[in-house]
Amino acid sequence: MKIGISHRLFLAILAAAALSVAAMFSIMQWSIDRGFLRYVNNLEQMQLTMIAGELEVDYAREGSWNFIRTDRGYWRRLLMTTVPTMECEPPGLAPPPPRPRPNHNGMENNHDRPAMRGGRHFMMRLLVQDDQDNTLIGPNLLPKNTILIPLRHQNKTIGHLGLLPLDDLSETHELRFLKEQKLTLGLVALAVVLVAAALAFPLAGRLVRPITRLTLAARKMAAGEFNTRVQITSADELGQLAQDFNLLALTLEQNEQTRRQWVADISHELRTPLAVLRAEIEALQDGIRLTTPESIRSLHGEVLRLNRLVEDLYQLSLSDLGGLTYRKEEVDIAELLNDTMAGYQLKFKEKEIALGNLPQVEQPITIFGDPERLQQLLGNLLDNSLNYTDRGGTLTIGLKQEDKMAILDFQDSAPGVPASNLNRLFERLYRVESSRNRNAGGAGLGLAICKNIVEAHAGTISARPSPLGGVWIQIAIPLGRT
């Protein structure tokens, strides 16, 4: 049979409470037994001291122990007068109790004897010895832990008063008292266990309730409902788990939206050049357009655009999967930037965009990177400015060393990008429609590839408004090995 977590928690709490109560009951029972036995021993010690005093007085009056040997009733009268717990009249208010009468078997009838604390058990444990250790009253063989009180007269030991050890309680009223105490303790322990059981079940349900909500929410997420959220009802570990679950659900929901947008954007980007190719080919087939070098160049341009889009998608997918290989070495970033700019001089000149010279640096700025990937990074940034800068504009490039970082700045002129959209420039397939279109630019993958390359070199890339009216893209890459 499957046992739920709530029942497991209930049984665990109940078991812990029961074990605690059982341990407490055992300790308290042991403590009561030991404590009550100690109390009885102390009480008997006091009584023993009183009897010893009376014996010393009587010895001083008689001068020897003969009064004990000759007077058989002395010992009983002494105990009646010295032990305050004996159930008899106070001395002097009543005549001495009658001597024991023999029964029909010739034995003494003890029913007429008054009971004392400990009764005959206490009386039979008492003993008296003279100064020669001869036993006057009591047993001759004494256990090792027998209590002996010296009896003294004129600074001399005249004998001992002893009490055999009490190892266990045997009197009826004492046992009845202990039984009542243990019964009360047992009832209290049972009540505690019942209260623990009554509290454990709702407590277990309360602890499991957030887990149940998380389980149901997880099943909904597994079914594709990424907008599922759980209510946070506490600030403990379960509340933190619910908060992390909601964050996970939000991330999955955003990723799902991004995936759908990604698929839609890729479909749209591929459909446009394919539609143009199909239209031009069908026009050639129908004879609407003649097969001329111009029409062939147009078809070739659309194929190149489609090939460039597929290549960008491939490069981006490799970067996301970590499949791009980086063969890093010491690279002079200034030299690499100059070589890359040299290949774009003619393109910028044809569009009438002023491309300033790279500022001179006092010493080489060397970073540890992959020359091919860095050249791809610089080429994408130059293509971005070339495609999205108005004719007659300007592009300035800066390079400096600052705090062990190589800082690259690309600032172009209008058109600019709204400040609210600057952080999205590095998202794949993202374009600001007012300034970036398919005729002038690409598919919006160049800056996404740039971001992946920069992060692979432990650097950062950011975008901000340019003082020239366009976009200012800044790259920071650590110097030397990372």
C-alpha positions as CSV (number, residue, x, y, z in Angstrom):
1,M,0.0,0.0,0.0
2,K,1.3,3.4,-0.9
3,I,1.8,5.7,2.0
4,G,1.5,9.4,1.3
5,I,4.0,12.0,2.6
6,S,1.4,13.5,4.9
7,H,0.9,10.2,6.7
8,R,4.6,9.7,6.9
9,L,5.0,13.1,8.5
10,F,2.2,12.3,10.9
11,L,3.7,9.0,11.9
12,A,7.2,10.6,12.2
13,I,5.9,13.4,14.4
14,L,3.8,10.9,16.5
15,A,6.7,8.5,16.8
16,A,9.0,11.3,18.0
17,A,6.4,12.5,20.5
18,A,5.8,8.9,21.7
19,L,9.5,8.2,22.1
20,S,10.1,11.5,24.0
21,V,7.2,10.7,26.3
22,A,8.4,7.2,26.9
23,A,11.9,8.4,27.7
24,M,10.4,11.1,30.0
25,F,8.2,8.5,31.7
26,S,11.1,6.1,32.2
27,I,13.3,8.8,33.6
28,M,10.6,10.2,35.9
29,Q,9.7,6.7,37.1
30,W,13.4,6.0,37.9
31,S,13.7,9.4,39.6
32,I,10.6,8.8,41.7
33,D,11.8,5.4,42.8
34,R,15.2,6.6,43.7
35,G,14.0,9.8,45.3
36,F,11.3,8.2,47.4
37,L,13.7,5.5,48.5
38,R,16.2,8.2,49.5
39,Y,13.5,10.1,51.3
40,V,12.6,6.9,53.3
41,N,16.2,6.3,54.1
42,N,16.7,9.9,55.4
43,L,13.6,9.6,57.5
44,E,14.8,6.4,59.0
45,Q,18.2,8.0,59.6
46,M,16.5,10.7,61.7
47,Q,14.5,8.1,63.6
48,L,17.7,6.2,64.2
49,T,19.4,9.3,65.6
50,M,16.5,9.8,68.1
51,I,16.7,6.1,69.2
52,A,20.5,6.4,69.7
53,G,20.0,9.4,72.0
54,E,17.5,7.6,74.2
55,L,19.8,4.6,74.4
56,E,22.7,6.8,75.5
57,V,20.6,8.4,78.2
58,D,19.3,5.0,79.5
59,Y,22.9,3.6,79.5
60,A,24.1,6.5,81.5
61,R,21.3,5.9,84.0
62,E,21.8,2.2,84.3
63,G,25.6,2.0,83.8
64,S,25.5,-1.1,81.6
65,W,23.4,-2.9,79.0
66,N,21.8,-5.3,81.4
67,F,18.5,-3.5,81.2
68,I,18.2,-4.6,77.6
69,R,19.0,-8.2,78.4
70,T,16.6,-8.4,81.4
71,D,13.7,-6.3,80.3
72,R,12.1,-7.8,77.2
73,G,9.6,-5.0,76.9
74,Y,12.1,-2.2,77.1
75,W,12.9,-2.2,73.4
76,R,9.2,-2.0,72.4
77,R,8.5,0.9,74.8
78,L,11.6,2.7,73.6
79,L,10.5,2.5,70.0
80,M,7.0,3.7,70.9
81,T,8.3,6.8,72.7
82,T,11.1,7.7,70.2
83,V,9.5,7.1,66.8
84,P,6.9,9.9,66.2
85,T,5.2,8.1,63.3
86,M,4.1,5.2,65.5
87,E,0.3,5.0,65.7
88,C,-0.1,5.2,69.5
89,E,-1.0,7.7,72.2
90,P,1.7,10.2,73.2
91,P,3.7,9.0,76.2
92,G,2.2,9.9,79.6
93,L,-1.4,10.1,78.3
94,A,-2.2,6.4,78.3
95,P,-0.9,3.3,80.0
96,P,1.7,1.2,78.3
97,P,0.3,-1.2,75.7
98,P,-0.5,-4.7,77.0
99,R,2.0,-7.4,76.5
100,P,1.4,-9.7,73.6
101,R,-1.0,-12.5,74.3
102,P,-0.1,-15.9,73.0
103,N,-2.5,-17.5,70.6
104,H,-3.8,-21.0,70.6
105,N,-0.6,-22.2,69.0
106,G,1.5,-20.7,71.7
107,M,2.8,-17.9,69.4
108,E,2.6,-14.3,70.2
109,N,-0.4,-12.4,68.8
110,N,1.0,-9.4,66.9
111,H,-2.3,-8.0,65.9
112,D,-2.4,-5.9,69.1
113,R,1.0,-4.3,68.4
114,P,0.8,-0.7,67.2
115,A,2.1,-0.1,63.7
116,M,5.1,2.2,63.2
117,R,6.7,3.7,60.1
118,G,8.1,0.7,58.5
119,G,6.1,-1.6,60.9
120,R,7.8,-4.8,61.8
121,H,10.0,-4.5,58.8
122,F,11.6,-1.4,60.3
123,M,11.8,-2.9,63.8
124,M,13.4,-6.1,62.5
125,R,16.1,-4.1,60.7
126,L,17.2,-2.4,63.9
127,L,20.1,-3.8,65.9
128,V,22.1,-2.8,69.0
129,Q,25.7,-3.9,69.8
130,D,27.8,-3.4,72.9
131,D,31.3,-2.1,73.0
132,Q,32.6,-5.6,72.2
133,D,30.5,-5.8,69.1
134,N,28.3,-8.4,70.7
135,T,24.7,-8.2,69.3
136,L,22.2,-7.3,72.0
137,I,19.2,-6.9,69.6
138,G,19.0,-7.9,66.0
139,P,20.8,-10.3,63.6
140,N,24.4,-11.3,64.2
141,L,25.5,-11.3,60.5
142,L,25.5,-7.7,59.1
143,P,25.7,-6.7,55.5
144,K,28.6,-4.4,54.4
145,N,26.4,-1.4,53.9
146,T,24.7,-1.6,57.3
147,I,24.3,1.9,58.9
148,L,26.0,2.0,62.3
149,I,25.8,4.9,64.7
150,P,28.3,4.9,67.6
151,L,26.8,5.2,71.1
152,R,29.0,7.2,73.4
153,H,29.1,7.8,77.1
154,Q,31.8,10.0,78.8
155,N,33.7,10.3,75.5
156,K,33.8,6.5,75.2
157,T,32.1,4.3,72.7
158,I,29.8,2.0,74.5
159,G,28.2,0.3,71.5
160,H,26.5,0.8,68.2
161,L,23.0,1.3,67.0
162,G,22.5,-0.1,63.5
163,L,20.0,-0.3,60.7
164,L,20.1,-2.9,58.0
165,P,20.0,-1.3,54.5
166,L,16.7,-0.8,52.7
167,D,17.1,-2.0,49.2
168,D,13.4,-1.8,48.2
169,L,10.1,-0.6,49.5
170,S,7.9,-3.2,51.0
171,E,5.3,-1.3,53.1
172,T,1.8,-1.2,51.8
173,H,1.2,2.5,52.1
174,E,4.6,3.3,50.5
175,L,3.9,1.0,47.6
176,R,0.4,2.4,47.2
177,F,1.8,5.9,47.1
178,L,4.4,5.0,44.4
179,K,1.7,3.1,42.4
180,E,-0.6,6.2,42.5
181,Q,2.3,8.4,41.3
182,K,3.2,6.1,38.5
183,L,-0.4,5.8,37.4
184,T,-0.7,9.6,37.4
185,L,2.5,9.9,35.4
186,G,1.3,7.2,32.9
187,L,-2.0,9.0,32.4
188,V,-0.1,12.3,31.8
189,A,2.1,10.5,29.3
190,L,-0.9,9.0,27.5
191,A,-2.6,12.4,27.4
192,V,0.6,14.0,25.9
193,V,0.7,11.3,23.2
194,L,-3.0,11.8,22.4
195,V,-2.5,15.6,22.2
196,A,0.6,15.1,20.0
197,A,-1.5,12.8,17.7
198,A,-4.3,15.4,17.5
199,L,-1.8,18.1,16.6
200,A,0.4,16.1,14.3
201,F,-2.2,15.3,11.7
202,P,-3.2,18.9,10.9
203,L,0.4,19.9,11.1
204,A,1.5,17.3,8.7
205,G,-1.4,18.3,6.3
206,R,-0.3,22.0,6.6
207,L,3.3,21.1,5.8
208,V,2.4,18.9,2.8
209,R,-0.2,21.4,1.4
210,P,2.5,23.6,-0.4
211,I,4.1,20.5,-1.8
212,T,0.8,19.3,-3.2
213,R,0.3,22.7,-4.9
214,L,3.8,22.4,-6.3
215,T,3.1,18.9,-7.6
216,L,-0.1,20.0,-9.3
217,A,1.6,23.0,-10.8
218,A,4.5,20.9,-12.1
219,R,2.0,18.6,-13.8
220,K,0.5,21.6,-15.5
221,M,3.9,22.8,-16.7
222,A,4.7,19.3,-18.0
223,A,1.5,19.6,-20.0
224,G,2.7,22.9,-21.6
225,E,0.9,25.4,-19.3
226,F,4.0,27.6,-18.7
227,N,1.8,30.4,-17.3
228,T,1.2,28.3,-14.1
229,R,2.2,30.0,-10.8
230,V,1.9,28.8,-7.2
231,Q,1.0,31.0,-4.3
232,I,3.8,31.9,-1.8
233,T,2.3,31.5,1.7
234,S,5.5,31.5,3.8
235,A,9.0,32.7,4.0
236,D,10.6,29.4,4.9
237,E,12.3,26.8,2.7
238,L,8.9,25.8,1.1
239,G,8.2,29.5,0.4
240,Q,11.6,29.8,-1.2
241,L,10.9,26.7,-3.3
242,A,7.6,28.1,-4.4
243,Q,9.4,31.4,-5.4
244,D,12.1,29.4,-7.3
245,F,9.3,27.4,-9.0
246,N,7.6,30.6,-10.2
247,L,10.9,31.9,-11.5
248,L,11.4,28.7,-13.4
249,A,7.9,28.9,-14.8
250,L,8.5,32.5,-15.9
251,T,11.8,31.5,-17.5
252,L,10.2,28.6,-19.4
253,E,7.3,30.8,-20.5
254,Q,9.7,33.4,-21.8
255,N,11.8,30.7,-23.5
256,E,8.6,29.3,-25.1
257,Q,7.6,32.7,-26.4
258,T,11.1,33.3,-27.7
259,R,11.1,29.9,-29.4
260,R,7.8,30.6,-31.1
261,Q,9.0,34.0,-32.1
262,W,12.3,32.5,-33.3
263,V,10.5,30.0,-35.5
264,A,8.1,32.7,-36.8
265,D,11.0,35.0,-37.6
266,I,13.1,32.4,-39.3
267,S,10.1,31.3,-41.4
268,H,9.5,34.9,-42.3
269,E,13.2,35.6,-43.2
270,L,13.4,32.5,-45.3
271,R,10.1,33.1,-47.0
272,T,11.0,36.5,-48.4
273,P,14.1,35.6,-50.5
274,L,12.4,32.4,-51.6
275,A,9.3,34.3,-52.7
276,V,11.5,36.7,-54.7
277,L,13.4,33.8,-56.3
278,R,10.2,32.0,-57.2
279,A,8.7,35.1,-58.7
280,E,11.7,35.9,-60.8
281,I,12.1,32.3,-62.0
282,E,8.4,32.0,-62.8
283,A,8.7,35.3,-64.7
284,L,11.6,33.8,-66.7
285,Q,9.6,30.6,-67.3
286,D,6.6,32.5,-68.5
287,G,8.6,34.7,-70.8
288,I,7.7,37.9,-69.0
289,R,11.3,38.5,-68.3
290,L,14.2,37.6,-70.7
291,T,17.1,35.6,-69.5
292,T,19.7,38.3,-69.5
293,P,22.8,38.9,-67.5
294,E,20.8,41.4,-65.4
295,S,18.2,38.9,-64.5
296,I,20.9,36.3,-63.7
297,R,22.6,38.8,-61.4
298,S,19.3,39.5,-59.6
299,L,18.7,35.8,-59.0
300,H,22.3,35.4,-57.9
301,G,21.9,38.3,-55.4
302,E,18.8,36.6,-53.8
303,V,20.7,33.3,-53.6
304,L,23.6,35.1,-51.9
305,R,21.2,36.8,-49.4
306,L,19.5,33.4,-48.7
307,N,22.9,31.8,-48.3
308,R,24.1,34.5,-46.0
309,L,20.9,34.1,-43.8
310,V,21.4,30.3,-43.6
311,E,25.1,30.8,-42.7
312,D,24.3,33.3,-40.0
313,L,21.7,30.9,-38.5
314,Y,24.3,28.1,-38.6
315,Q,26.9,30.2,-37.0
316,L,24.5,31.3,-34.3
317,S,23.3,27.8,-33.6
318,L,26.9,26.6,-33.3
319,S,27.6,29.4,-30.8
320,D,24.6,28.6,-28.7
321,L,25.5,24.9,-28.6
322,G,29.1,25.6,-27.9
323,G,30.1,24.1,-31.2
324,L,32.2,27.1,-32.4
325,T,35.9,26.3,-32.1
326,Y,38.2,29.0,-30.7
327,R,41.9,28.7,-31.4
328,K,43.2,31.5,-29.1
329,E,46.5,33.1,-29.3
330,E,48.1,36.5,-28.5
331,V,46.5,39.0,-30.9
332,D,47.3,42.7,-31.5
333,I,43.7,44.1,-31.6
334,A,44.9,47.3,-33.2
335,E,46.6,45.5,-36.1
336,L,43.6,43.2,-36.6
337,L,41.2,46.2,-36.6
338,N,43.3,48.1,-39.2
339,D,43.4,45.0,-41.5
340,T,39.6,44.5,-41.2
341,M,38.9,48.3,-41.9
342,A,41.1,48.2,-44.9
343,G,38.7,45.7,-46.6
344,Y,35.7,48.0,-46.0
345,Q,37.2,51.2,-47.2
346,L,35.7,50.9,-50.7
347,K,32.2,49.9,-49.4
348,F,32.0,52.9,-47.1
349,K,33.3,55.2,-49.9
350,E,30.6,53.9,-52.3
351,K,27.9,54.8,-49.7
352,E,29.6,58.1,-48.9
353,I,30.0,57.3,-45.2
354,A,33.1,58.8,-43.7
355,L,35.2,56.1,-42.0
356,G,37.8,57.7,-39.7
357,N,41.2,56.4,-39.2
358,L,42.0,54.3,-36.1
359,P,43.6,56.5,-33.4
360,Q,47.3,55.8,-32.9
361,V,48.2,53.8,-29.7
362,E,51.5,54.2,-27.9
363,Q,52.0,50.5,-27.5
364,P,50.4,47.3,-28.8
365,I,47.2,46.3,-27.2
366,T,47.3,42.5,-27.0
367,I,44.4,40.2,-26.1
368,F,44.2,36.4,-25.9
369,G,41.7,35.4,-28.6
370,D,40.8,33.7,-31.8
371,P,41.9,36.0,-34.7
372,E,39.3,34.6,-37.1
373,R,36.4,35.0,-34.6
374,L,37.6,38.5,-33.7
375,Q,37.8,39.4,-37.3
376,Q,34.2,38.1,-37.7
377,L,33.2,40.3,-34.8
378,L,34.8,43.4,-36.3
379,G,33.3,42.6,-39.7
380,N,29.8,42.2,-38.3
381,L,30.1,45.6,-36.5
382,L,31.3,47.3,-39.7
383,D,28.5,45.7,-41.7
384,N,26.0,46.9,-39.1
385,S,27.1,50.5,-39.4
386,L,27.4,50.2,-43.2
387,N,23.9,48.9,-43.5
388,Y,22.1,51.1,-41.0
389,T,23.8,54.4,-41.4
390,D,22.3,57.0,-43.8
391,R,24.2,58.0,-46.9
392,G,26.6,60.8,-46.2
393,G,27.0,59.8,-42.5
394,T,30.0,59.1,-40.3
395,L,31.5,56.1,-38.4
396,T,34.3,56.7,-35.9
397,I,36.2,53.9,-34.2
398,G,38.1,54.2,-31.0
399,L,40.5,51.8,-29.3
400,K,42.1,52.3,-25.9
401,Q,43.5,50.4,-23.0
402,E,41.8,50.9,-19.6
403,D,42.1,48.9,-16.3
404,K,43.6,45.9,-18.1
405,M,40.8,45.9,-20.6
406,A,40.9,46.6,-24.4
407,I,38.0,49.1,-25.1
408,L,36.6,49.3,-28.6
409,D,34.1,52.0,-29.5
410,F,31.9,52.1,-32.7
411,Q,30.0,55.4,-33.1
412,D,27.9,56.0,-36.2
413,S,25.5,58.8,-37.2
414,A,21.8,58.8,-37.8
415,P,19.4,57.0,-37.8
416,G,19.5,56.2,-34.1
417,V,17.6,53.6,-32.0
418,P,15.1,54.5,-29.3
419,A,16.7,54.1,-25.8
420,S,14.1,51.5,-24.8
421,N,15.2,49.3,-27.7
422,L,19.0,49.5,-27.3
423,N,19.2,46.5,-25.0
424,R,17.4,44.4,-27.5
425,L,19.8,45.0,-30.4
426,F,21.7,41.9,-29.4
427,E,18.7,39.6,-29.6
428,R,18.5,37.3,-32.6
429,L,16.3,38.4,-35.5
430,Y,15.5,41.7,-33.8
431,R,15.3,44.9,-35.9
432,V,14.0,48.3,-35.2
433,E,11.6,48.6,-38.2
434,S,11.9,52.3,-38.6
435,S,15.6,52.1,-39.4
436,R,16.4,48.5,-40.2
437,N,14.8,46.7,-43.1
438,R,15.5,43.7,-45.2
439,N,16.4,45.7,-48.3
440,A,19.1,47.7,-46.5
441,G,20.3,45.3,-43.9
442,G,20.3,41.6,-43.0
443,A,18.2,39.4,-40.8
444,G,19.2,40.8,-37.4
445,L,21.6,38.1,-36.5
446,G,24.9,39.9,-36.8
447,L,24.9,41.6,-33.4
448,A,23.6,38.4,-31.7
449,I,26.7,36.6,-33.1
450,C,28.9,39.5,-31.9
451,K,27.5,39.1,-28.4
452,N,28.4,35.4,-28.4
453,I,31.9,35.9,-29.7
454,V,32.6,38.7,-27.1
455,E,31.3,36.5,-24.2
456,A,33.4,33.6,-25.4
457,H,36.4,36.0,-24.9
458,A,35.2,36.8,-21.3
459,G,34.3,40.3,-22.5
460,T,31.2,42.5,-22.5
461,I,29.3,44.4,-25.2
462,S,26.8,47.2,-24.8
463,A,24.8,49.7,-26.9
464,R,24.0,53.4,-26.1
465,P,23.0,56.5,-28.0
466,S,25.8,57.9,-30.0
467,P,26.8,61.6,-29.9
468,L,26.7,61.5,-33.7
469,G,23.0,60.6,-33.7
470,G,23.3,56.9,-34.3
471,V,24.3,54.0,-32.1
472,W,27.4,53.7,-29.9
473,I,28.5,50.1,-29.4
474,Q,31.3,49.5,-26.9
475,I,33.2,46.3,-26.4
476,A,35.5,45.5,-23.5
477,I,37.8,42.4,-23.7
478,P,40.4,41.5,-21.0
479,L,44.1,41.9,-21.9
480,G,46.3,38.8,-22.0
481,R,45.1,35.3,-21.1
482,T,41.7,34.9,-19.4
